[in-house]
């Protein structure tokens, strides 16, 4: 369902996987910006927009942690 952390997480993961298909590469930050624009169009009111943006931010953090780990973890390596 659009607007949930799950939706954004699944979308961002799928876009990362598409990058391995040999098609045009799109960065995680570009996909984040794309979703941000989509939220601005689809949100029905300011409260919904804030909720969607917070959920997108949570999903973005989750994907970054899964892909790159925590900064503290990287410093140890």
PDB file of N, CA, C and O in Angstrom, chain B, residues numbered from 101:
ATOM      1  N   UNK B 101       0.837  -1.173   0.000  1.00  0.00           N
ATOM      2  CA  UNK B 101       0.000   0.000   0.000  1.00  0.00           C
ATOM      3  C   UNK B 101       0.891   1.247   0.000  1.00  0.00           C
ATOM      4  O   UNK B 101       1.790   1.377   0.830  1.00  0.00           O
ATOM      5  N   UNK B 102       0.635   2.140  -0.918  1.00  0.00           N
ATOM      6  CA  UNK B 102       1.435   3.348  -1.041  1.00  0.00           C
ATOM      7  C   UNK B 102       1.448   4.124   0.274  1.00  0.00           C
ATOM      8  O   UNK B 102       0.418   4.293   0.926  1.00  0.00           O
ATOM      9  N   UNK B 103       2.628   4.587   0.641  1.00  0.00           N
ATOM     10  CA  UNK B 103       2.767   5.409   1.837  1.00  0.00           C
ATOM     11  C   UNK B 103       3.308   4.680   3.043  1.00  0.00           C
ATOM     12  O   UNK B 103       3.682   5.314   4.030  1.00  0.00           O
ATOM     13  N   UNK B 104       3.360   3.354   2.987  1.00  0.00           N
ATOM     14  CA  UNK B 104       3.854   2.589   4.133  1.00  0.00           C
ATOM     15  C   UNK B 104       5.362   2.369   4.027  1.00  0.00           C
ATOM     16  O   UNK B 104       5.941   2.432   2.942  1.00  0.00           O
ATOM     17  N   UNK B 105       5.978   2.113   5.167  1.00  0.00           N
ATOM     18  CA  UNK B 105       7.410   1.807   5.177  1.00  0.00           C
ATOM     19  C   UNK B 105       7.668   0.583   4.308  1.00  0.00           C
ATOM     20  O   UNK B 105       8.646   0.539   3.562  1.00  0.00           O
ATOM     21  N   UNK B 106       6.799  -0.399   4.405  1.00  0.00           N
ATOM     22  CA  UNK B 106       6.949  -1.632   3.622  1.00  0.00           C
ATOM     23  C   UNK B 106       6.929  -1.337   2.118  1.00  0.00           C
ATOM     24  O   UNK B 106       7.753  -1.862   1.370  1.00  0.00           O
ATOM     25  N   UNK B 107       6.000  -0.507   1.684  1.00  0.00           N
ATOM     26  CA  UNK B 107       5.907  -0.157   0.264  1.00  0.00           C
ATOM     27  C   UNK B 107       7.216   0.473  -0.209  1.00  0.00           C
ATOM     28  O   UNK B 107       7.773   0.068  -1.229  1.00  0.00           O
ATOM     29  N   UNK B 108       7.697   1.454   0.531  1.00  0.00           N
ATOM     30  CA  UNK B 108       8.917   2.152   0.115  1.00  0.00           C
ATOM     31  C   UNK B 108      10.136   1.236   0.179  1.00  0.00           C
ATOM     32  O   UNK B 108      11.000   1.288  -0.696  1.00  0.00           O
ATOM     33  N   UNK B 109      10.207   0.404   1.203  1.00  0.00           N
ATOM     34  CA  UNK B 109      11.322  -0.538   1.317  1.00  0.00           C
ATOM     35  C   UNK B 109      11.322  -1.507   0.140  1.00  0.00           C
ATOM     36  O   UNK B 109      12.360  -1.726  -0.484  1.00  0.00           O
ATOM     37  N   UNK B 110      10.182  -2.078  -0.161  1.00  0.00           N
ATOM     38  CA  UNK B 110      10.078  -3.007  -1.294  1.00  0.00           C
ATOM     39  C   UNK B 110      10.412  -2.318  -2.612  1.00  0.00           C
ATOM     40  O   UNK B 110      11.104  -2.890  -3.455  1.00  0.00           O
ATOM     41  N   UNK B 111       9.925  -1.097  -2.793  1.00  0.00           N
ATOM     42  CA  UNK B 111      10.200  -0.351  -4.019  1.00  0.00           C
ATOM     43  C   UNK B 111      11.702  -0.108  -4.177  1.00  0.00           C
ATOM     44  O   UNK B 111      12.264  -0.351  -5.245  1.00  0.00           O
ATOM     45  N   UNK B 112      12.345   0.370  -3.119  1.00  0.00           N
ATOM     46  CA  UNK B 112      13.779   0.671  -3.197  1.00  0.00           C
ATOM     47  C   UNK B 112      14.607  -0.592  -3.422  1.00  0.00           C
ATOM     48  O   UNK B 112      15.575  -0.569  -4.181  1.00  0.00           O
ATOM     49  N   UNK B 113      14.235  -1.692  -2.771  1.00  0.00           N
ATOM     50  CA  UNK B 113      14.939  -2.962  -2.986  1.00  0.00           C
ATOM     51  C   UNK B 113      14.793  -3.420  -4.432  1.00  0.00           C
ATOM     52  O   UNK B 113      15.764  -3.859  -5.048  1.00  0.00           O
ATOM     53  N   UNK B 114      13.594  -3.321  -4.969  1.00  0.00           N
ATOM     54  CA  UNK B 114      13.356  -3.727  -6.357  1.00  0.00           C
ATOM     55  C   UNK B 114      14.187  -2.884  -7.314  1.00  0.00           C
ATOM     56  O   UNK B 114      14.728  -3.402  -8.291  1.00  0.00           O
ATOM     57  N   UNK B 115      14.289  -1.600  -7.042  1.00  0.00           N
ATOM     58  CA  UNK B 115      15.071  -0.728  -7.916  1.00  0.00           C
ATOM     59  C   UNK B 115      16.558  -1.075  -7.861  1.00  0.00           C
ATOM     60  O   UNK B 115      17.249  -1.012  -8.877  1.00  0.00           O
ATOM     61  N   UNK B 116      17.043  -1.438  -6.691  1.00  0.00           N
ATOM     62  CA  UNK B 116      18.440  -1.881  -6.566  1.00  0.00           C
ATOM     63  C   UNK B 116      18.653  -3.135  -7.402  1.00  0.00           C
ATOM     64  O   UNK B 116      19.660  -3.253  -8.100  1.00  0.00           O
ATOM     65  N   UNK B 117      17.717  -4.064  -7.336  1.00  0.00           N
ATOM     66  CA  UNK B 117      17.839  -5.301  -8.107  1.00  0.00           C
ATOM     67  C   UNK B 117      17.784  -5.036  -9.608  1.00  0.00           C
ATOM     68  O   UNK B 117      18.495  -5.689 -10.372  1.00  0.00           O
ATOM     69  N   UNK B 118      16.953  -4.088 -10.044  1.00  0.00           N
ATOM     70  CA  UNK B 118      16.889  -3.744 -11.469  1.00  0.00           C
ATOM     71  C   UNK B 118      18.234  -3.234 -11.969  1.00  0.00           C
ATOM     72  O   UNK B 118      18.562  -3.395 -13.145  1.00  0.00           O
ATOM     73  N   UNK B 119      19.007  -2.627 -11.092  1.00  0.00           N
ATOM     74  CA  UNK B 119      20.326  -2.131 -11.493  1.00  0.00           C
ATOM     75  C   UNK B 119      21.250  -3.275 -11.918  1.00  0.00           C
ATOM     76  O   UNK B 119      22.195  -3.055 -12.677  1.00  0.00           O
ATOM     77  N   UNK B 120      20.991  -4.472 -11.445  1.00  0.00           N
ATOM     78  CA  UNK B 120      21.805  -5.631 -11.818  1.00  0.00           C
ATOM     79  C   UNK B 120      21.371  -6.251 -13.142  1.00  0.00           C
ATOM     80  O   UNK B 120      22.034  -7.159 -13.643  1.00  0.00           O
ATOM     81  N   UNK B 121      20.280  -5.778 -13.705  1.00  0.00           N
ATOM     82  CA  UNK B 121      19.754  -6.376 -14.933  1.00  0.00           C
ATOM     83  C   UNK B 121      20.429  -5.855 -16.193  1.00  0.00           C
ATOM     84  O   UNK B 121      20.151  -6.333 -17.292  1.00  0.00           O
ATOM     85  N   UNK B 122      21.305  -4.888 -16.040  1.00  0.00           N
ATOM     86  CA  UNK B 122      21.987  -4.353 -17.204  1.00  0.00           C
ATOM     87  C   UNK B 122      21.283  -3.169 -17.821  1.00  0.00           C
ATOM     88  O   UNK B 122      21.774  -2.574 -18.780  1.00  0.00           O
ATOM     89  N   UNK B 123      20.138  -2.828 -17.275  1.00  0.00           N
ATOM     90  CA  UNK B 123      19.415  -1.647 -17.752  1.00  0.00           C
ATOM     91  C   UNK B 123      20.111  -0.399 -17.207  1.00  0.00           C
ATOM     92  O   UNK B 123      21.153  -0.488 -16.557  1.00  0.00           O
ATOM     93  N   UNK B 124      19.528   0.743 -17.478  1.00  0.00           N
ATOM     94  CA  UNK B 124      20.080   2.006 -16.987  1.00  0.00           C
ATOM     95  C   UNK B 124      20.135   1.995 -15.458  1.00  0.00           C
ATOM     96  O   UNK B 124      19.145   1.682 -14.797  1.00  0.00           O
ATOM     97  N   UNK B 125      21.287   2.335 -14.910  1.00  0.00           N
ATOM     98  CA  UNK B 125      21.463   2.362 -13.458  1.00  0.00           C
ATOM     99  C   UNK B 125      20.833   3.627 -12.881  1.00  0.00           C
ATOM    100  O   UNK B 125      21.003   4.724 -13.414  1.00  0.00           O
ATOM    101  N   UNK B 126      20.108   3.452 -11.790  1.00  0.00           N
ATOM    102  CA  UNK B 126      19.504   4.580 -11.083  1.00  0.00           C
ATOM    103  C   UNK B 126      19.924   4.464  -9.624  1.00  0.00           C
ATOM    104  O   UNK B 126      19.715   3.427  -8.995  1.00  0.00           O
ATOM    105  N   UNK B 127      20.508   5.518  -9.093  1.00  0.00           N
ATOM    106  CA  UNK B 127      21.022   5.470  -7.726  1.00  0.00           C
ATOM    107  C   UNK B 127      19.891   5.434  -6.702  1.00  0.00           C
ATOM    108  O   UNK B 127      18.745   5.781  -6.989  1.00  0.00           O
ATOM    109  N   UNK B 128      20.253   5.008  -5.517  1.00  0.00           N
ATOM    110  CA  UNK B 128      19.291   4.957  -4.420  1.00  0.00           C
ATOM    111  C   UNK B 128      18.768   6.358  -4.115  1.00  0.00           C
ATOM    112  O   UNK B 128      17.576   6.534  -3.860  1.00  0.00           O
ATOM    113  N   UNK B 129      19.643   7.342  -4.142  1.00  0.00           N
ATOM    114  CA  UNK B 129      19.205   8.713  -3.855  1.00  0.00           C
ATOM    115  C   UNK B 129      18.280   9.252  -4.946  1.00  0.00           C
ATOM    116  O   UNK B 129      17.377  10.035  -4.653  1.00  0.00           O
ATOM    117  N   UNK B 130      18.490   8.849  -6.191  1.00  0.00           N
ATOM    118  CA  UNK B 130      17.589   9.259  -7.274  1.00  0.00           C
ATOM    119  C   UNK B 130      16.204   8.642  -7.087  1.00  0.00           C
ATOM    120  O   UNK B 130      15.188   9.296  -7.322  1.00  0.00           O
ATOM    121  N   UNK B 131      16.172   7.388  -6.666  1.00  0.00           N
ATOM    122  CA  UNK B 131      14.883   6.741  -6.403  1.00  0.00           C
ATOM    123  C   UNK B 131      14.187   7.375  -5.204  1.00  0.00           C
ATOM    124  O   UNK B 131      12.963   7.505  -5.186  1.00  0.00           O
ATOM    125  N   UNK B 132      14.967   7.768  -4.207  1.00  0.00           N
ATOM    126  CA  UNK B 132      14.418   8.479  -3.051  1.00  0.00           C
ATOM    127  C   UNK B 132      13.757   9.779  -3.512  1.00  0.00           C
ATOM    128  O   UNK B 132      12.641  10.092  -3.098  1.00  0.00           O
ATOM    129  N   UNK B 133      14.442  10.529  -4.363  1.00  0.00           N
ATOM    130  CA  UNK B 133      13.903  11.791  -4.881  1.00  0.00           C
ATOM    131  C   UNK B 133      12.637  11.550  -5.702  1.00  0.00           C
ATOM    132  O   UNK B 133      11.681  12.321  -5.625  1.00  0.00           O
ATOM    133  N   UNK B 134      12.641  10.486  -6.479  1.00  0.00           N
ATOM    134  CA  UNK B 134      11.462  10.135  -7.287  1.00  0.00           C
ATOM    135  C   UNK B 134      10.252   9.867  -6.396  1.00  0.00           C
ATOM    136  O   UNK B 134       9.153  10.353  -6.662  1.00  0.00           O
ATOM    137  N   UNK B 135      10.469   9.085  -5.331  1.00  0.00           N
ATOM    138  CA  UNK B 135       9.374   8.792  -4.408  1.00  0.00           C
ATOM    139  C   UNK B 135       8.916  10.053  -3.681  1.00  0.00           C
ATOM    140  O   UNK B 135       7.723  10.231  -3.431  1.00  0.00           O
ATOM    141  N   UNK B 136       9.850  10.914  -3.346  1.00  0.00           N
ATOM    142  CA  UNK B 136       9.517  12.167  -2.684  1.00  0.00           C
ATOM    143  C   UNK B 136       8.580  12.999  -3.557  1.00  0.00           C
ATOM    144  O   UNK B 136       7.598  13.559  -3.069  1.00  0.00           O
ATOM    145  N   UNK B 137       8.888  13.075  -4.844  1.00  0.00           N
ATOM    146  CA  UNK B 137       8.026  13.808  -5.780  1.00  0.00           C
ATOM    147  C   UNK B 137       6.650  13.150  -5.884  1.00  0.00           C
ATOM    148  O   UNK B 137       5.626  13.829  -5.947  1.00  0.00           O
ATOM    149  N   UNK B 138       6.647  11.820  -5.901  1.00  0.00           N
ATOM    150  CA  UNK B 138       5.380  11.088  -5.998  1.00  0.00           C
ATOM    151  C   UNK B 138       4.504  11.357  -4.771  1.00  0.00           C
ATOM    152  O   UNK B 138       3.284  11.478  -4.882  1.00  0.00           O
ATOM    153  N   UNK B 139       5.135  11.447  -3.615  1.00  0.00           N
ATOM    154  CA  UNK B 139       4.400  11.754  -2.385  1.00  0.00           C
ATOM    155  C   UNK B 139       3.747  13.126  -2.493  1.00  0.00           C
ATOM    156  O   UNK B 139       2.593  13.301  -2.102  1.00  0.00           O
ATOM    157  N   UNK B 140       4.482  14.093  -3.020  1.00  0.00           N
ATOM    158  CA  UNK B 140       3.935  15.448  -3.161  1.00  0.00           C
ATOM    159  C   UNK B 140       2.696  15.471  -4.041  1.00  0.00           C
ATOM    160  O   UNK B 140       1.812  16.306  -3.853  1.00  0.00           O
ATOM    161  N   UNK B 141       2.631  14.560  -4.997  1.00  0.00           N
ATOM    162  CA  UNK B 141       1.480  14.499  -5.901  1.00  0.00           C
ATOM    163  C   UNK B 141       0.322  13.710  -5.278  1.00  0.00           C
ATOM    164  O   UNK B 141      -0.836  14.112  -5.388  1.00  0.00           O
ATOM    165  N   UNK B 142       0.636  12.597  -4.632  1.00  0.00           N
ATOM    166  CA  UNK B 142      -0.413  11.681  -4.163  1.00  0.00           C
ATOM    167  C   UNK B 142      -0.993  12.003  -2.788  1.00  0.00           C
ATOM    168  O   UNK B 142      -2.124  11.616  -2.493  1.00  0.00           O
ATOM    169  N   UNK B 143      -0.244  12.699  -1.950  1.00  0.00           N
ATOM    170  CA  UNK B 143      -0.740  12.982  -0.597  1.00  0.00           C
ATOM    171  C   UNK B 143      -1.986  13.859  -0.668  1.00  0.00           C
ATOM    172  O   UNK B 143      -2.023  14.863  -1.379  1.00  0.00           O
ATOM    173  N   UNK B 144      -2.996  13.457   0.081  1.00  0.00           N
ATOM    174  CA  UNK B 144      -4.288  14.146   0.027  1.00  0.00           C
ATOM    175  C   UNK B 144      -4.351  15.368   0.938  1.00  0.00           C
ATOM    176  O   UNK B 144      -5.157  16.273   0.724  1.00  0.00           O
ATOM    177  N   UNK B 145      -3.488  15.385   1.959  1.00  0.00           N
ATOM    178  CA  UNK B 145      -3.477  16.519   2.884  1.00  0.00           C
ATOM    179  C   UNK B 145      -2.091  16.617   3.526  1.00  0.00           C
ATOM    180  O   UNK B 145      -1.286  15.694   3.392  1.00  0.00           O
ATOM    181  N   UNK B 146      -1.802  17.719   4.218  1.00  0.00           N
ATOM    182  CA  UNK B 146      -0.472  17.905   4.810  1.00  0.00           C
ATOM    183  C   UNK B 146      -0.084  16.822   5.818  1.00  0.00           C
ATOM    184  O   UNK B 146       1.078  16.421   5.872  1.00  0.00           O
ATOM    185  N   UNK B 147      -1.039  16.348   6.612  1.00  0.00           N
ATOM    186  CA  UNK B 147      -0.728  15.304   7.595  1.00  0.00           C
ATOM    187  C   UNK B 147      -0.311  14.009   6.912  1.00  0.00           C
ATOM    188  O   UNK B 147       0.635  13.347   7.340  1.00  0.00           O
ATOM    189  N   UNK B 148      -1.019  13.656   5.856  1.00  0.00           N
ATOM    190  CA  UNK B 148      -0.683  12.447   5.104  1.00  0.00           C
ATOM    191  C   UNK B 148       0.696  12.600   4.461  1.00  0.00           C
ATOM    192  O   UNK B 148       1.484  11.655   4.442  1.00  0.00           O
ATOM    193  N   UNK B 149       0.979  13.771   3.945  1.00  0.00           N
ATOM    194  CA  UNK B 149       2.278  14.030   3.320  1.00  0.00           C
ATOM    195  C   UNK B 149       3.408  13.832   4.328  1.00  0.00           C
ATOM    196  O   UNK B 149       4.414  13.194   4.019  1.00  0.00           O
ATOM    197  N   UNK B 150       3.244  14.374   5.519  1.00  0.00           N
ATOM    198  CA  UNK B 150       4.266  14.227   6.563  1.00  0.00           C
ATOM    199  C   UNK B 150       4.450  12.759   6.916  1.00  0.00           C
ATOM    200  O   UNK B 150       5.580  12.288   7.045  1.00  0.00           O
ATOM    201  N   UNK B 151       3.354  12.036   7.073  1.00  0.00           N
ATOM    202  CA  UNK B 151       3.422  10.604   7.401  1.00  0.00           C
ATOM    203  C   UNK B 151       4.160   9.831   6.308  1.00  0.00           C
ATOM    204  O   UNK B 151       5.027   9.008   6.604  1.00  0.00           O
ATOM    205  N   UNK B 152       3.817  10.094   5.054  1.00  0.00           N
ATOM    206  CA  UNK B 152       4.463   9.410   3.934  1.00  0.00           C
ATOM    207  C   UNK B 152       5.954   9.732   3.876  1.00  0.00           C
ATOM    208  O   UNK B 152       6.774   8.844   3.644  1.00  0.00           O
ATOM    209  N   UNK B 153       6.301  10.989   4.084  1.00  0.00           N
ATOM    210  CA  UNK B 153       7.713  11.383   4.036  1.00  0.00           C
ATOM    211  C   UNK B 153       8.514  10.734   5.166  1.00  0.00           C
ATOM    212  O   UNK B 153       9.653  10.315   4.962  1.00  0.00           O
ATOM    213  N   UNK B 154       7.920  10.651   6.347  1.00  0.00           N
ATOM    214  CA  UNK B 154       8.597   9.978   7.462  1.00  0.00           C
ATOM    215  C   UNK B 154       8.788   8.491   7.163  1.00  0.00           C
ATOM    216  O   UNK B 154       9.840   7.923   7.457  1.00  0.00           O
ATOM    217  N   UNK B 155       7.779   7.873   6.585  1.00  0.00           N
ATOM    218  CA  UNK B 155       7.886   6.457   6.226  1.00  0.00           C
ATOM    219  C   UNK B 155       8.940   6.239   5.148  1.00  0.00           C
ATOM    220  O   UNK B 155       9.673   5.251   5.187  1.00  0.00           O
ATOM    221  N   UNK B 156       9.020   7.150   4.193  1.00  0.00           N
ATOM    222  CA  UNK B 156      10.054   7.059   3.159  1.00  0.00           C
ATOM    223  C   UNK B 156      11.438   7.173   3.781  1.00  0.00           C
ATOM    224  O   UNK B 156      12.346   6.425   3.418  1.00  0.00           O
ATOM    225  N   UNK B 157      11.603   8.091   4.704  1.00  0.00           N
ATOM    226  CA  UNK B 157      12.898   8.264   5.371  1.00  0.00           C
ATOM    227  C   UNK B 157      13.278   7.000   6.140  1.00  0.00           C
ATOM    228  O   UNK B 157      14.433   6.577   6.097  1.00  0.00           O
ATOM    229  N   UNK B 158      12.329   6.398   6.837  1.00  0.00           N
ATOM    230  CA  UNK B 158      12.589   5.154   7.568  1.00  0.00           C
ATOM    231  C   UNK B 158      13.024   4.050   6.603  1.00  0.00           C
ATOM    232  O   UNK B 158      13.981   3.324   6.875  1.00  0.00           O
ATOM    233  N   UNK B 159      12.326   3.929   5.488  1.00  0.00           N
ATOM    234  CA  UNK B 159      12.668   2.902   4.495  1.00  0.00           C
ATOM    235  C   UNK B 159      14.055   3.146   3.917  1.00  0.00           C
ATOM    236  O   UNK B 159      14.817   2.200   3.715  1.00  0.00           O
ATOM    237  N   UNK B 160      14.385   4.389   3.652  1.00  0.00           N
ATOM    238  CA  UNK B 160      15.696   4.748   3.098  1.00  0.00           C
ATOM    239  C   UNK B 160      16.814   4.360   4.067  1.00  0.00           C
ATOM    240  O   UNK B 160      17.852   3.843   3.654  1.00  0.00           O
ATOM    241  N   UNK B 161      16.597   4.613   5.342  1.00  0.00           N
ATOM    242  CA  UNK B 161      17.581   4.244   6.368  1.00  0.00           C
ATOM    243  C   UNK B 161      17.729   2.724   6.430  1.00  0.00           C
ATOM    244  O   UNK B 161      18.845   2.214   6.523  1.00  0.00           O
ATOM    245  N   UNK B 162      16.623   2.006   6.379  1.00  0.00           N
ATOM    246  CA  UNK B 162      16.657   0.536   6.408  1.00  0.00           C
ATOM    247  C   UNK B 162      17.473  -0.007   5.243  1.00  0.00           C
ATOM    248  O   UNK B 162      18.330  -0.870   5.436  1.00  0.00           O
ATOM    249  N   UNK B 163      17.217   0.485   4.046  1.00  0.00           N
ATOM    250  CA  UNK B 163      17.932   0.008   2.857  1.00  0.00           C
ATOM    251  C   UNK B 163      19.411   0.342   2.949  1.00  0.00           C
ATOM    252  O   UNK B 163      20.254  -0.492   2.615  1.00  0.00           O
ATOM    253  N   UNK B 164      19.737   1.534   3.390  1.00  0.00           N
ATOM    254  CA  UNK B 164      21.146   1.907   3.539  1.00  0.00           C
ATOM    255  C   UNK B 164      21.857   1.000   4.536  1.00  0.00           C
ATOM    256  O   UNK B 164      22.991   0.586   4.298  1.00  0.00           O
ATOM    257  N   UNK B 165      21.202   0.691   5.644  1.00  0.00           N
ATOM    258  CA  UNK B 165      21.799  -0.203   6.639  1.00  0.00           C
ATOM    259  C   UNK B 165      21.994  -1.597   6.063  1.00  0.00           C
ATOM    260  O   UNK B 165      23.029  -2.223   6.292  1.00  0.00           O
ATOM    261  N   UNK B 166      21.003  -2.093   5.313  1.00  0.00           N
ATOM    262  CA  UNK B 166      21.117  -3.426   4.723  1.00  0.00           C
ATOM    263  C   UNK B 166      22.227  -3.485   3.679  1.00  0.00           C
ATOM    264  O   UNK B 166      22.935  -4.486   3.577  1.00  0.00           O
ATOM    265  N   UNK B 167      22.377  -2.425   2.914  1.00  0.00           N
ATOM    266  CA  UNK B 167      23.364  -2.428   1.837  1.00  0.00           C
ATOM    267  C   UNK B 167      24.768  -2.092   2.321  1.00  0.00           C
ATOM    268  O   UNK B 167      25.741  -2.712   1.894  1.00  0.00           O
ATOM    269  N   UNK B 168      24.872  -1.122   3.202  1.00  0.00           N
ATOM    270  CA  UNK B 168      26.183  -0.587   3.557  1.00  0.00           C
ATOM    271  C   UNK B 168      26.558  -0.785   5.011  1.00  0.00           C
ATOM    272  O   UNK B 168      27.696  -0.502   5.386  1.00  0.00           O
ATOM    273  N   UNK B 169      25.651  -1.257   5.838  1.00  0.00           N
ATOM    274  CA  UNK B 169      25.921  -1.431   7.256  1.00  0.00           C
ATOM    275  C   UNK B 169      25.908  -0.095   7.977  1.00  0.00           C
ATOM    276  O   UNK B 169      25.691   0.955   7.373  1.00  0.00           O
ATOM    277  N   UNK B 170      26.139  -0.155   9.258  1.00  0.00           N
ATOM    278  CA  UNK B 170      26.215   1.065  10.049  1.00  0.00           C
ATOM    279  C   UNK B 170      27.598   1.665   9.908  1.00  0.00           C
ATOM    280  O   UNK B 170      28.566   0.939   9.677  1.00  0.00           O
ATOM    281  N   UNK B 171      27.709   2.969  10.042  1.00  0.00           N
ATOM    282  CA  UNK B 171      29.008   3.630   9.929  1.00  0.00           C
ATOM    283  C   UNK B 171      29.984   3.091  10.966  1.00  0.00           C
ATOM    284  O   UNK B 171      31.173   2.938  10.689  1.00  0.00           O
ATOM    285  N   UNK B 172      29.475   2.803  12.166  1.00  0.00           N
ATOM    286  CA  UNK B 172      30.333   2.264  13.218  1.00  0.00           C
ATOM    287  C   UNK B 172      30.900   0.902  12.819  1.00  0.00           C
ATOM    288  O   UNK B 172      32.059   0.598  13.105  1.00  0.00           O
ATOM    289  N   UNK B 173      30.077   0.082  12.156  1.00  0.00           N
ATOM    290  CA  UNK B 173      30.527  -1.237  11.711  1.00  0.00           C
ATOM    291  C   UNK B 173      31.606  -1.103  10.648  1.00  0.00           C
ATOM    292  O   UNK B 173      32.568  -1.871  10.644  1.00  0.00           O
ATOM    293  N   UNK B 174      31.460  -0.145   9.751  1.00  0.00           N
ATOM    294  CA  UNK B 174      32.433   0.049   8.685  1.00  0.00           C
ATOM    295  C   UNK B 174      33.761   0.551   9.234  1.00  0.00           C
ATOM    296  O   UNK B 174      34.816   0.214   8.697  1.00  0.00           O
ATOM    297  N   UNK B 175      33.724   1.350  10.295  1.00  0.00           N
ATOM    298  CA  UNK B 175      34.946   1.891  10.873  1.00  0.00           C
ATOM    299  C   UNK B 175      35.807   0.784  11.475  1.00  0.00           C
ATOM    300  O   UNK B 175      37.033   0.890  11.483  1.00  0.00           O
ATOM    301  N   UNK B 176      35.184  -0.262  11.972  1.00  0.00           N
ATOM    302  CA  UNK B 176      35.908  -1.373  12.589  1.00  0.00           C
ATOM    303  C   UNK B 176      36.668  -2.174  11.538  1.00  0.00           C
ATOM    304  O   UNK B 176      37.756  -2.683  11.808  1.00  0.00           O
ATOM    305  N   UNK B 177      36.099  -2.286  10.344  1.00  0.00           N
ATOM    306  CA  UNK B 177      36.741  -3.047   9.281  1.00  0.00           C
ATOM    307  C   UNK B 177      37.944  -2.322   8.847  1.00  0.00           C
ATOM    308  O   UNK B 177      38.652  -2.782   7.951  1.00  0.00           O
TER     309      UNK B 177
END
